[in-house]
Amino acid sequence: MPNDFTPPTGGTLSTIRPDDPGFALVRKRLLDLTGIDLDCYKRPQMLRRLDAILTRCRLGSLTVLAAELKPGSEVLKEFMERFTINVSECFRDRPRFAQLQHEIIPTLARRNPALRIWSAGCSYGAEPYSLAIILHEAGLKRGHILATDIDPKILDAARAGANFTTNDLRNLSKEIAGRYFTPAGGHFRAADALRPYITFRQHNLLAPPPAEQFDLVLCRNVTIYFTEESKDQVTEYLTRTLRPGGVLFIGETETIHRPNRFGLTLRTTSFYERAA
Ligand SMILES: C[S@@+](CC[C@H](N)C(=O)[O-])C[C@H]1O[C@@H](n2cnc3c(N)ncnc32)[C@H](O)[C@@H]1O
């Protein structure tokens, strides 16, 4: 269920000037309404995304955008849909997910069969439902997944778990897809057996983390547009929630620079371990 907004990767310049007086107004409105701080995002890409939102909503300036950002307004909904990029799929980056399923989770579960997992930036649920499949297949009935995202609308879709596409399921064998997803109204619905494993909750990764402790934290393809300082802040928060020996799983295009700053060591590509 990815939205149709292509993530800006460079190239086209924004028409918004860096000293545009409307920027401070938009930043304040968004911070108050959503907790999103535009200063935590890489500036050129963030301005291009704002530009795309102005065009899409047919608004003439950032000052007009700021005035239209109100609780429940269509422009605010449009902003959340366009600014937070929701692209995902089940078992995304299949080789790493296979490693997670066959090596990382069994090792962690030997230490704690009541495994606690956090899917941070879970989008419409492909990631936490994938984790629930792994737990269910392994018979880890006491395992549990906290799935969080900043976007309340995408969390509603995740809770429903009923709008998966064939693309979402392309990394699953026919057998697993058939066991855990049922065709319904042109989409696929996640099996009821998976639902008790997951709790969905709204959370901004730039705010202090949940008080819970986790054996495994996934934060994948969420911080790619954040500034280096914001990424470091998120890594610090995520590590704080990991039990000693716990594992942080990041996206395939991501790396953590000098992970020992956070008490992490690289275990193998995409997996970092908190010192025991
Ligand atoms: C590209 S999706 C990644 C989904 C999944 N982790 C994956 O790798 O397939 C990024 C998600 O991060 C969420 N997100 C963006 N900024 C966030 C923040 N500050 N706090 C929490 N979630 C955020 C977006 O709403 C979006 O659903």
PDBQT file of the ligand as one rigid body, heavy atoms in Angstrom, charges set to zero:
ROOT
HETATM    1  C1  LIG A 301       9.447   4.176   4.560  1.00  0.00    +0.000 C 
HETATM    2  S1  LIG A 301       8.447   3.749   5.951  1.00  0.00    +0.000 S 
HETATM    3  C2  LIG A 301       9.360   2.375   6.596  1.00  0.00    +0.000 C 
HETATM    4  C3  LIG A 301       8.470   1.238   7.022  1.00  0.00    +0.000 C 
HETATM    5  C4  LIG A 301       9.219   0.001   7.497  1.00  0.00    +0.000 C 
HETATM    6  N1  LIG A 301      10.048   0.307   8.647  1.00  0.00    +0.000 N 
HETATM    7  C5  LIG A 301      10.038  -0.593   6.378  1.00  0.00    +0.000 C 
HETATM    8  O1  LIG A 301      11.276  -0.500   6.404  1.00  0.00    +0.000 OA
HETATM    9  O2  LIG A 301       9.448  -1.155   5.455  1.00  0.00    +0.000 OA
HETATM   10  C6  LIG A 301       8.870   5.069   7.083  1.00  0.00    +0.000 C 
HETATM   11  C7  LIG A 301       7.838   5.256   8.195  1.00  0.00    +0.000 C 
HETATM   12  O3  LIG A 301       8.451   6.065   9.213  1.00  0.00    +0.000 OA
HETATM   13  C8  LIG A 301       7.467   6.928   9.747  1.00  0.00    +0.000 C 
HETATM   14  N2  LIG A 301       8.135   8.092  10.362  1.00  0.00    +0.000 N 
HETATM   15  C9  LIG A 301       8.721   9.160   9.752  1.00  0.00    +0.000 A 
HETATM   16  N3  LIG A 301       9.203  10.014  10.661  1.00  0.00    +0.000 NA
HETATM   17  C10 LIG A 301       8.937   9.471  11.873  1.00  0.00    +0.000 A 
HETATM   18  C11 LIG A 301       9.189   9.879  13.210  1.00  0.00    +0.000 A 
HETATM   19  N4  LIG A 301       9.806  11.031  13.482  1.00  0.00    +0.000 N 
HETATM   20  N5  LIG A 301       8.763   9.073  14.219  1.00  0.00    +0.000 NA
HETATM   21  C12 LIG A 301       8.128   7.908  13.957  1.00  0.00    +0.000 A 
HETATM   22  N6  LIG A 301       7.848   7.466  12.722  1.00  0.00    +0.000 NA
HETATM   23  C13 LIG A 301       8.250   8.242  11.689  1.00  0.00    +0.000 A 
HETATM   24  C14 LIG A 301       6.602   7.309   8.541  1.00  0.00    +0.000 C 
HETATM   25  O4  LIG A 301       5.317   7.736   8.947  1.00  0.00    +0.000 OA
HETATM   26  C15 LIG A 301       6.595   5.996   7.753  1.00  0.00    +0.000 C 
HETATM   27  O5  LIG A 301       5.456   5.239   8.029  1.00  0.00    +0.000 OA
ENDROOT
TORSDOF 0
